Amino acid sequence: MSKRSLSAHAVILAGGRGTRFWPRSRTRTPKQLLNIVGDRTMLQQTIERIAPAFGLSRIWIVTNDEQAAAVRRQIPRLPASRVLSEPMGRNTAAAIGLAAIHIARTSPDALMAVLPADHYIAQPRKYVQLMKASLRKAAEGENLVVMGIPPTRPDTGFGYIERQGRQSRSAGFPVFAVRRFTEKPELARARAYAASGRYYWNAGMFFWRVSTFLDNLRRFLPATHDALLQLAEDIGTPRYAKSLRRIYPKLENISVDYAIMEPATRQRGAARVFVLPAEVGWSDIGSWAAVYELLARRPGENVAMGSSYALDADGNFLWNPEKFVAAIGVRDLVVVETKDALLICQRDRAQDVGKIVKWLEEKRLKRLL
């Protein structure tokens, strides 16, 4: 089959909880289902960005039982069969595998783009062009392709991708072989990575043939591969729901990075793992502080979602669209209010909001989760 005739499907991973966006983000309405930046939700923005390249019939969303109904309501034009619901979270290798066996039923050698549901892209047209270039590289053989974000700072919160060798091209964009994937580094190492020009942030955007992914799953996670093939026999039958609940908990709980991407770079022979640098104004919007940084037009500006007035106050993020917010003499705060909760924290402590959610879980305060 020529690479020109291969169909391309997009798989959007939308099962996360977004705990650092509490109190807005809850179990049934996590970050990707909220309008964190703009009027549309993160999931809706993702669909709008990629639909011209794939068409709705070839977009799949992998979510969970608690969020599936909300996903369908937000994307009503998406065929119901394209929303796949996990009965329990088993990490990204299983979620991608679930989508792969569904796609493989009708298009076993299709191309597959795996994309997060909740990222911000400032340059959507260039991003779509890069996606097409990544899929083109994936179509050339049994290649595993990842987009890498050129680091703008020595961030310790991301995994990194190290390139090697000479640059090649795909649809006009540079491509490099991947030497290795590295875990979240300490600050000194992150500084060295950012300064070297050889490292990229791993934003979790992958491209391959469905057959290539399943073959690597068989090689590196054989038990999960075999279990998914067993499940595939029941797709489209009345037995599927029961089989899914029986088989899915048996799948290995591991990320696709650990399970496939890292070991694939250690295989001997010609390079099979490639990275395309993606300068597209990317942000994972990982906290309320990241939202502030994205929206603030100048240092120290107050960013408010709703009516507000600030007196001798700078650098604050204020979210309450239903109430007037007055801020006096405060600096660099995040203030987010919902009907049942109020968050107040220093902006540089916004990453710790997830700890609040963990405490609420320990105290079994489900009404706040």
N, C-alpha and C positions, 0 to 999 in steps of 0.2 A: 504493500500500500504506500503510495507516495505521500510525502508530508503535506502536499497541497490538498489532498482529499480527506485528511484527518479532521473530524469534527472536534470542537473544543468545548469543554464544560467547565464551569466555575463552581467551586465548592466553598461556601462561606461558613466558617466556624463561628457559631453564635450561641454557645452554651455557657459562657462565662458568667460570673456573678457580679463583677465590678465592685468589690467591697470597698475600694478606696473612694467611691462616689456615694457612700452612705452620707446623709439619710435619704437622698433621692433614689439611689440604686437599692432595690430590694430583690428578694428571691424571684418574684414573678415579673418584676420590671427592672432588670439589670441595666447596666450602662448602655449596652448596644440598642436597647429599646427606648432610650431617652433622647431628648433633644439637648444634648450636652453643648453642642456648638451649632447655632443656627436653629431654624424653625423645624427642620426635619430631624427624625431620629438618626442615630449613627448607622443603623441597619438600612434605613431608607436611603441615606446618602450613599452607602456602599452599593446598593442595587442600582441606583440612578447612574453611578459612575461607570459601572461595568456592563450594564444592560446593552448599550450599543455594540459592544464587542461580542457578546455571547447570545443575546436574545433570552427572554424569560424562560423559554422551554428548556434551555440548557444551563440554568442556574439552579443549584441545589443549596439548601440551608440545613446544616446539622445543628440541632438545638436539643433541648431536653423536654421531658413531659410537662414540667412546670411552666415552661415558656412557649411551648409550641402554639397554643391557641393565640397568644398575643402576637407571635410572629406572623401567623396567617392573617390576622386582622390588619397588621401594618402593611403587608404586601398582598393585597387581595387578588391581584392579577397573576400572581405566581401559582401555577398548578399545585393543588394540594399534595400530589404525589411527590413534589420536589422538596417538601419539608420533611426531613428525617428526624425522628425524635429518639434520643437515647434514653433508656429506662434508668440509667445511672451513668455518672461521669466516669470514663476510663481513660481520659487524657487524649492527646491529639492523634496518636497512631491509630487507636481504635476508631475515633470519629472519622478520620480520613478513610480508613478501611471500610467503614460502613457505607460511605458515599461511593467508594470505588466499586464495590460489588453491585450496587444499584446501576451505576453507569455501565458496567461491564455486561449487563444483561443484553443490552441492545448495541453497545458500541465498545467492544472489548479492547480495541486499540485506539480509543479516543485520547485526545490530549486533555489534561486536567490541570486547572489552576486552583490552588488552595490559598484562600485569602481570609484575613481576619474581618470581623463584622464591625469593628469599633475604632478604626483608625481614621485620621484626618489626612487628606491629600490636597495640598494647595494648588497643584498643577495636574488636574485630572486628565487633560488631553495627552500630555507627555506620559503620564502613568499608563494610560491605555496603550500607547505606542510601545512602551517598555514591556507590558504584558505580552503583546503580540510578538515582540522580539524574543522574550523568554520562552514562549510556546514554540516558536520556530526553532530555537536551540534544542528544546526538549524533543522535537520531532525528528531531529537528525540521527537519533539512535537511542540507546538505552541510557539517556542522560537524566540526571537529577539537577534541576536548576533552581537557584534561589536569588531573590532580589536582596541586595545589600545596601543599607543606608550609610552614606559617608558620614562619619561622626562629626558633630559640630562642637563636642565637648567631651572630656574624659568621663563618661557616664559609667557608673558601676552597676546600673540596674539592667543592662542589656547583655546578652551573649554576643560574641563577636565572631566574624568570619574572616579568616586570613586567606588572601589570594596568593597565587604563585604563577611563575612563568610569564610568557609574553601575552600581550593582549591580542585577542581575535575580535571579530565583529559578528553581530547578528542583527539584520535589518538596520544597519547603520549604528548600532549601539555597541560599546565595548563589552567584551566578555573575558573573564579570567577563570582559569581552573582554581578550585578551592584546595588549599593545603590542609586546612583543619578548621573545625568549629571549636571555640573555646567558651568556657563557662563565664558567668559574671565575675569580672576581675576585681581585685583590690585597686584602690585609687592609683597607686604608683604605676601599676601595670596598665591600667586604663589610660593614663597619661601617655605612656609609651606607645600604646596601640593607636591612639588618636593622632599622635605626632608622626607616626611612621608612614602614613599614606597607604598602607597595605591591608588595613583592617576596615571592616564594615560592621554596622549593627545588624544583627539578625532580627528582622521584623516579622518573621513567620509567614513569608509569601513564597510558595513553592510551585514548581511547574514540572510535569513529567507526563509520559503516557500512562494510562491506567494499567496497561500490562506491565510496564516497567515498575510501577509502584508495587503491584501485587507480587511480582517476582522478587523484589527486594524484601517485601514482607515475608514471603516464604523462606528466604535465605536467612533473615535475621530474627524474625519472630514466627517460627513455624507453627507453634501452637495457636497463636492468634489467627494466622493465615488459614489454618485448617478449620478453625471454628467459624470464621466468616464464610468460607466456602460452603460449610454445612448450612449456615443461615441463608445463603444465597439461593439454595434449592427451594426455599419456601416463599421467596419474594413473589408478590402478586397472588398468593393463595390465602385462604382463610386461616392457615396455620401460622402465618408470618408473625403476628403480634405475640402469640404464645412462645414461638421459637425465639424471638428477639429477647423476651424476658428471661428465658432459660439460658440462652447462650451468651448474651452480652456480659453478664457479670464474670464470666470465665476469661474474658479477654484481658491481656496484660495491661496494667495501668502504667503507661510510659509515654513520654512525648515522642513525636516523630523525629525530633532532633537526636535524642539519645538512641532511639531504636534503629533508625535507618541512616540519617544524614552523617552522623559521626562515624559509624563503622564503614560506611561506603567510601569515605575519604581514605581509609586505611587499607583498602583493597589494592593488590598489586595490579600492574598493567596500566593501560592508557587511562587518562583522567576521565571520570564519568560524572563528577560533581562540579558545577560551574556557578559563578556568581556574576550578575549584571549589576553594576553600580546604579543606584536609583536616586538621583537628586530631583525629587518631586515635591519638596516642601512637606515631608512626612512628619507626623507626630502620632505616637500611640495614645496621646492624651491620657496618661496614666494616673492622674490625680487632679484635684481641684487647682493645685498650683500650676499644673500644665495648662489647664483651661485659661487661667489668668494670663500666663505668658503668651498664649496664642492670641488672646483678644486685646491685650493692652497695646495701645499704639505708641506709647512712650514709657520710659521707666518712671515708676511712682504713680502712674495713673490709677485712679479707682475704677474698677470694672463692676457694674451693677446690672443685674437682671431684674428689672422692675424699677419703680419710681424711688428715687433716693436723693439725699443731699449730704455732702461731706464738708465738715468744717475742720480745718487744720488736720486733715486725715489723708494719708497717702498709701498707695500700694495695696489697697484692700479689694477683695472679691466678695461681693454682696449678692446673694441670690434669694429673693423672695418676690415673685411677680405679683403676689396678692396683697402685699402690705407695703406701705411707705417705710423706707429704712433711712434713719438718720445716724451718721457716724461722726463723732467728735473726738479729735485728738488721738486717734488710733492709727497704727501703722502695720501694714503687711499681714492683715488678718484674712481668714476665710470664714465667712458667715453664711450658712445655708440652712434655711428653715422650711420644714414641711408641716403638714397638719398635726403630726404627732411627735416631732423631734426637731431639735435645734443643735446644729454643729457650730462651734466656735473654736478655731485653732489658728496658731501662727502659720503663715503660708509655707514656711520652710519645714513645717511638721506635717504637711498634708499627706505624706506617704504613710503616716501612722494611723490614718483613719481606719485602715483595715484592722488594726488592733482593737478598735472599738467594737467592730463587728464580731471579732473573736470573743471578746468579753461578753457581748450580748448572747452569743451562742452558749457560752459556758453557764450563764445565768438563766438560760432557757427562756429568754424574753422574745418569744417567737413573734409577738405582735409588732415588734420593732425590726423584724428581719424580713 
